[in-house]
Amino acid sequence: MEYWIIYDLATGQPFYPGSGQPGTAAYQQVPEGFALVVVPAAVMTAAWPALNLDPLRAAMMMEVDNEAELVRRRFITALPGQVGAYLLKANAARRWLADHAASTAMLQPEASARGMTLEALCAEVLQREADWEQAAGPIESIRLAAKDAIVAAPTLGAIVAARQTDWSSLDAATGV
């Protein structure tokens, strides 16, 4: 079952609830000045128009987290094991550059497979780490600001508006 609420854009207050088979919300006629949001079933209460906004906040915050993860994928391969490999490679590169007697177990196989010197691979690894650090800060700040705004939003409409995350500043900050 899919649940939705048509709400007043000016006040953020609920106007009309609805439900139906998944996908039916897309076919609803929404009056001018109003919008529709699909909500978790737990938002709906028996005391309409009273709503339980906590499940909506949780769902919207999860959407922000998922969207942030998609943005991260523009910069890194966002898999737990791969993220760990990035950290190991950067640490190994720093150690080897500081002391050429340090272990190259994390670096030499890749350098050999790619026909690179250890120096070139270390430079590449550390540049990628710096690029990722440049992108990660803005991603995290946008993500957390959106989640804070969702928590603070007093109405259904304000929650939906807070969820509309703008990642365009990231494009300018990182050149991507």
C-alpha positions in Angstrom: 0.0 0.0 0.0 1.2 3.5 -0.8 0.2 6.5 1.4 0.3 10.1 0.4 -0.7 13.5 1.7 -1.6 16.6 -0.4 -0.4 19.6 1.5 -0.6 23.4 1.3 2.7 24.8 0.0 2.1 28.2 1.7 1.4 26.8 5.2 2.9 23.3 5.0 -0.2 21.9 6.6 -1.9 18.7 5.4 -4.9 19.1 3.2 -6.0 15.7 2.0 -4.7 12.1 2.7 -4.8 9.3 0.3 -3.7 5.7 -0.2 -3.7 3.1 -3.0 -1.6 0.6 -4.8 2.1 1.5 -5.2 2.4 4.1 -8.0 -1.1 5.5 -7.7 0.1 8.7 -6.0 1.6 9.8 -9.3 -1.9 9.9 -10.8 -3.4 12.2 -8.2 -4.7 15.6 -9.3 -2.9 18.2 -7.1 -4.6 21.7 -6.9 -2.5 24.7 -7.6 -0.6 25.9 -4.5 -0.5 22.4 -3.1 1.9 19.5 -3.4 1.9 15.8 -2.8 4.3 13.7 -0.8 4.4 9.9 -0.4 4.8 9.1 3.3 5.4 6.0 5.4 2.2 4.4 6.7 3.2 5.2 10.2 2.8 9.0 9.5 -1.0 8.5 9.2 -2.9 8.6 12.4 -6.6 7.9 13.2 -6.9 11.5 14.4 -6.6 13.2 10.9 -5.3 15.8 10.3 -3.0 15.0 13.2 0.1 13.3 11.8 3.0 11.4 13.3 5.8 13.3 11.6 8.7 11.4 13.2 8.5 8.5 10.6 8.5 11.1 7.8 11.5 12.8 9.3 13.3 9.5 9.5 12.4 8.6 5.9 13.5 12.0 4.6 16.8 11.8 6.5 17.5 8.3 5.0 16.8 9.8 1.6 19.4 12.5 2.3 21.9 9.9 3.4 21.3 7.8 0.3 21.6 10.9 -2.0 24.9 11.8 -0.3 26.2 8.3 -1.0 25.3 8.7 -4.7 27.2 12.0 -4.7 30.2 10.4 -3.0 30.3 7.8 -5.8 31.3 10.6 -8.2 34.6 10.7 -6.3 35.2 7.2 -4.8 34.1 3.6 -5.2 31.8 3.6 -2.2 32.1 0.1 -0.9 33.3 -0.7 2.6 36.2 -2.8 1.5 37.3 -0.3 -1.1 37.2 2.6 1.3 39.4 0.6 3.6 41.8 -0.1 0.7 42.0 3.7 -0.1 43.0 4.3 3.5 45.6 1.5 3.5 47.1 2.8 0.3 47.4 6.4 1.4 49.0 5.3 4.7 51.4 3.0 2.9 52.3 5.7 0.4 53.1 8.2 3.2 55.2 5.6 5.1 57.1 4.6 1.9 57.8 8.2 0.9 59.1 8.9 4.4 61.2 5.7 4.5 61.9 3.7 1.4 62.6 0.7 3.6 58.8 0.6 4.7 56.7 -2.2 3.4 55.3 -1.9 -0.1 52.9 -4.9 0.2 49.9 -2.6 -0.4 51.5 -0.7 -3.3 54.0 -2.8 -5.2 51.5 -5.2 -6.7 49.4 -2.3 -8.1 52.5 -0.4 -9.3 53.7 -3.5 -11.1 50.3 -4.4 -12.6 49.9 -0.8 -13.9 53.5 -0.5 -15.1 54.2 2.4 -12.7 57.0 3.3 -10.4 56.3 3.4 -6.6 57.0 7.1 -6.7 54.3 7.7 -9.4 51.8 5.5 -7.6 52.4 7.2 -4.3 51.9 10.6 -5.9 48.7 9.4 -7.6 47.3 7.8 -4.4 48.0 10.9 -2.3 46.5 13.2 -4.9 43.3 11.1 -5.0 43.2 11.3 -1.2 43.5 15.1 -1.3 40.8 15.3 -4.0 38.5 13.1 -2.0 39.2 15.2 1.2 38.3 18.3 -0.8 34.9 16.8 -1.8 34.1 14.9 1.4 33.9 18.0 3.6 31.2 19.8 1.5 29.3 16.5 1.1 29.2 16.0 4.8 28.2 19.6 5.6 25.4 19.6 3.1 24.2 16.2 4.3 24.2 17.2 8.0 22.7 20.6 7.4 19.8 19.0 5.5 19.2 16.5 8.3 19.3 19.2 11.0 16.8 21.2 8.9 14.5 18.1 8.7 14.6 17.6 12.4 13.8 21.3 13.1 11.0 21.5 10.5 7.7 22.1 12.3 5.3 21.0 9.6 4.9 18.4 6.9 5.6 20.9 4.2 8.6 22.2 6.0 10.0 18.7 6.3 9.6 18.1 2.6 11.2 21.4 1.8 14.1 20.7 4.0 14.6 17.4 2.2 15.2 19.2 -1.1 19.0 19.1 -0.9 21.0 21.3 -3.2 24.3 19.7 -4.2 25.3 22.4 -6.7 27.6 24.2 -4.3 29.6 21.0 -4.3 30.1 21.2 -8.0 31.6 24.7 -7.7 33.7 23.8 -4.7 35.3 20.7 -6.3 35.2 21.5 -9.9 33.2 18.4 -10.8 
